[in-house]
Amino acid sequence: MLKENAKAALKNFYWPAFLVSLIFILLTGTGSSSSGGGSSDEFINEYYNNYSNSSDSSYDYGDYSSDDDYDYSYDYDDDIDSSFSQDDYEQIFNDMFSGFGDMLGDTSVSAIISVAIAVVIIVMIVTLAYNIFFANPLTVGYNNFFLNARTGNAGVGELFSQFKHGHYMATVKNMFFLKLRLFLWSLLVLIPIGIGILIFAKSDSRDIMGSLVLAILIVLPLYFVALIPQIIKKYEYFLVPYITAENPNITPNRAFEISSQTMKGEKMHCFGLQMSFIGWLILGGLAGSIFTAFLGVLLGSAATAAGMALIYPYLYATLAEFYCCMKEKAIATGISSRDELDGL
């Protein structure tokens, strides 16, 4: 029913929805990632051409042009006992770490490492700020577009609706706390990772493979178990961006409360609804890989974004229908009221 309603609505606004989806994907990077494997052959070909055309590409083999001038014989007797003892392995590791310490002691290398770390930190800060102050409000505006499009009142400008005065900071705050809560729940995966590190720290250096197998058998199951609370909370808070779209001035705690209470018994329904689109998303991903292989990374990424923009209107129009059903449930059960969720 939700999909049929979404299809009926898309008949009136599919191409505006496509344009809004394309802008949204390009500005947020959502769904536009593609494999960079297609660029490796281009790099190899370019390197080969440059090498072949280089004036230094010729090599003088000198006296080795004759087979008689070179002794190909090899005495294998000197290499019969090639096994390493434990002391040999320890010496190799000591030499490696000693060389690494000497490299860090080099002033020029330390300066390069410091600059690289500073650049990474700056990029992380800029990316975080971009997501908080631009991508998150844009996500709410994207949801708002599909909510308004159900009644034929949506325009492309709805994508930037949350940047209006009086909406912006409230939207930033709600989405910040949403992402913060999900991030804190994701930290549970550090527990199995810590257990794996502890196993390696306590293991015998002579049984590396045994420790690795033990870590995999213990850490992997615990890792997937640790993901479950984050996934549950993701669906528990699923309605928060839509609630914020309808009422940007609602407090974060109230938005979480409405979403949590309304999504009781609905999480698996929402998950199943999203999974019903998995075929379309896989098709879009495969098409993106093919485009990247033939067109290169830049054109392939653009083609992938356009392909996903063809799929997104159907997906997000259906999710908007799901939210509207949840909204009616919240109002009918007294969780919320039309005074609180009166966006339409």
N, C-alpha and C positions, 0 to 999 in steps of 0.2 A: 504494500500500500504506500509506504514511504517513497519507494522508487517510482511508482506510477505518478504520485503527486509531483515529485521532482521533475519527471519527464514532461508533465503537463505544463509546469512553470517554465521549463527551459525552452519550450516552443516560442515563448515571447521574448526571452532575453538571452538566448544562448551566445550570440556573438559578442554582446557587451560583456557577458560573463567570461568568455574566452579572453577578451582583451584585458579585463581586470585580473584574471588568473595569470596571464603572461607577465603583466607588470609586477604582480605579487611575487611570482617565482624569480624573476630577474632581480628584484630588490632584496629578497630575503634568502635566495639560494635554495628554497624549498623545492625538492624534487628535480633539481636541474643538474645534480652531480652525475658525471659520466666517467667511464673508465678511461684512463690515459694510456692504455696499452697500445693504441694505434699510433702513438707518436714515436715509439721506439724505432720502428723501421725507418721513419723519416730521418731520425737522428743518425742512425747507422749509415744511411745512404749519403747524408750530407757530409759526415766525417770521412767516408770513403772517397767521395769526390774531391774534397779538400786535400786529402792525402795524395790522391793520384795526380792532382794538378800541381802539387808542390814541387819546387825545384830541388828540394832535399829528399825527394822520395826515392831516388836511386841509391843503391848501396853497392859499394865495391867489395866484392867477396875476396879479392886478393888471391892469396896462395891457396885458398880452400876450394878453388874451382876444379881441382883434380882430385879424384878419389884416392890417388896414391899418396897424397900429402896429408891425409888425416887418418888417424888410427881409431877405428870404430870399436875396437875390442874393449870389453869391460870385464873386470875381475869380480865375479859374483861372490868369491870366497870371502872377500872382506866385508860383505854385507849380509852374511848368513844370519848372524844373531842381531836382529834389528829391533828386538823387543825393548820396551822402556820399563824401567823399574819405577816404584813410587817416588824415589828420590829424584829421578829424572823429571817426572811431572812437576814435582814441587819446585825444582830449579827453574823449569820453563816459566811457571807462573810468577816466581819471584823476579825473574828477568823482565817479564812483561810489565809487572807493576812498577819495578824500578825504573824502566824506560818511561812509563807514563808519568811517574813522579818527576823525572828529569825534564820531561816536556813541559809540565806545569810550572817548573822552576824557571823556564825560559820566559823572559819578560815579554817578548813579542807575542809568543803563543798565548800567554796569560791575558794580554791585552785583547787579542782576537776573540778569545773565549768570553771575556767580560762584555765586549761589544755584542757578540752573538746572543748572550743571555739577556742583555738589555733590550735588544731588538725583539726577542721573543716575548719578553714581558710587556713591552709597549704594544705589540700586535695583539696580545691577549687582552690588554686593557681596552684598546680601541674596539676590538670585536665585541667585548662584553658591553661596552657603552652603546655601541650600535644596536645590539640586540635589545637592550633595556629601553632605550629612548626612541628607537625608530622601528625595529622589526616587530616588537611586541604590540605597539599600538596599531601597526599596519595589519597584524593578524586579526585584531579585534575589528578593525575596519573591514577586512575581507569577509569575516563572518556577518557583519552588519549589512554588507551588500546583499548577501543571499537571503537574509531575513526580510529586508525591504523589497527585494525582487519578487517575493511571493505575492505581493499585492501590486506589482508593476510600478513601484515608486523608486526603483533603484537606478542610479546613474553611476558612471565611472568614478565620479568624485566621492562616492560613498567609501571607496577604499581608504581615503584620507580623512574620513569623518571624525576620527578620534584626535586629530591634531587641532581641532577647533578649541577656542578659548572656553574654559570651563569643563572640558572633557579630558584634556591631554594628561595632566598630572594625576588625576584620579585613575585613568586607564593605566598609566605607567605604574602606579602603586599596586593596583590589583594584580597586574600581570607579573610584576616583580615578585610579589609574595607567592604567587602560583609557582613560578619557576624555582624560587628559593625552597619551597616545601618539597617539590619533586627532587631537587638536587640533594637535599638533606636525606631524603629516603634512599636516594641512590648510593649514599655513602655506606650502606650496609654491605655492599660488595667488597669493601675493604677488609671485612672480617675474614672471608675465605682466602683473600690474597695474603693477608697477614699470617694465616695458618700455613700457607704454602711456603712463605719465606722462613717461618719458624722451623718447618720440616727440613728445609735445606740447611739451615744454620746448625741444626742438631745432628744432621746426618754425617755418616762416615765418608770422608773424601774418596775412599777407595770404592764406594758403591754409589756413584753418581746416578747411574741408570735406575737402580732400585729406588732411590729417593725420588727421581723424576716420576716413575710409575706410581709410587705411593702418593705423591703430590697431586697427580692427575686424578687418581681414583677418589681422593678425598676432596680436593679443591673444586673440581668441576661440578659435582653434584651440589656442593654447598653454594657455589657461585649462582647456579640457576635458582636455588631456593631463595637466595638473598635478593634476586630480581623480583620475586613475587610481590612483596609489599609495595615496591615502587609501581608495578603495573596496576595493582589494585587501586592505589592512590591516584594514578593517572586517570582511571575511569571514574573514580569517586569525585574528582575535581573537573570532570570533562565539561560541565556546563558553565564553568566560571567565565571563559571568554565570551560566551553568548549572553550570559547574564550581564556582564560588563558592557556589551554592545547595546543592550536594551536600556540599561540604567548605569551610565558611566560613573555616577556619583555614589553608587552603593559602596559600602565599606567592604574591605577585603574579608573580614570575619563573617559578615552576613552573606556575602557571595559564596564562601566556602560552606557555610551552614546550609543554604538552600540547595546547593549542588550535592552535598553529601547525603542529605535526607531524601532528596528526590531520586538519586541514583541507587538507592537501596533496592535490590532485586532487578536492577536494569543493566548492571555492568556487563553481564554475559550477552544481553541483547545488543548492546552497543558494540561489543567486541565482534559478535557474529555479523552485524551490519557492516562493519568496516572490513572484515575478512571476505565478505561477498564481493568486494572490489579488487581482491588480490590478483585476479586474472588480468584485469585492465592495467594494474600497476606493473605487473611483471612484463606485460606486453610493451608498456611504455619504456621500461628499463632496457629490454632487449632491443627495441628500436633505437634507443639512444646509443647503445653499444655499437650497433651496426653503423649508424650515422658517423660515430666517432672513428670507427675503423676506416671508413671510406673518405670522410671529409676532414679528418684531423680533429684535434681537441677543441679548438675555438668554434668552428662551424658545427661540430658534433654536439657541443654543449648547447648552442643556440637551437639546434634542431630538437634536442632532447627537451629543452624548456618549452618549445612550441608544442611538442607531442604531449607533454604532461598537462599543458594548458588546455588541450582538447579534452582530457579526461577529468580534470579537476572540477569543472562546473557540475557534472553529473554527481560526483562524489560529495561535494560540499553543499549542493542543493538538497541532496538526500539527508545529510547530517543536519541541515537547517530544519528539515521536516521533523527529524527525530527530536531536536531541541523543542520545537513547538509542541510536540506531544508531551514531552517532559514538563514543559511550562504549564500545560493544562492540568497535568497530574498534580503539580505543586499547588496550583490554585484550588483545585477540587478537594485536595486533602488538607488544606489549610496551612501548608508549609510556607506559602507566599500569598500575595494578593495582586490584583491588577493595578493597584496604586504603586506597587513596588516594581512590577514587571509590565509596564505600560508602553514599551517602546513602539508598538504598532497600533 
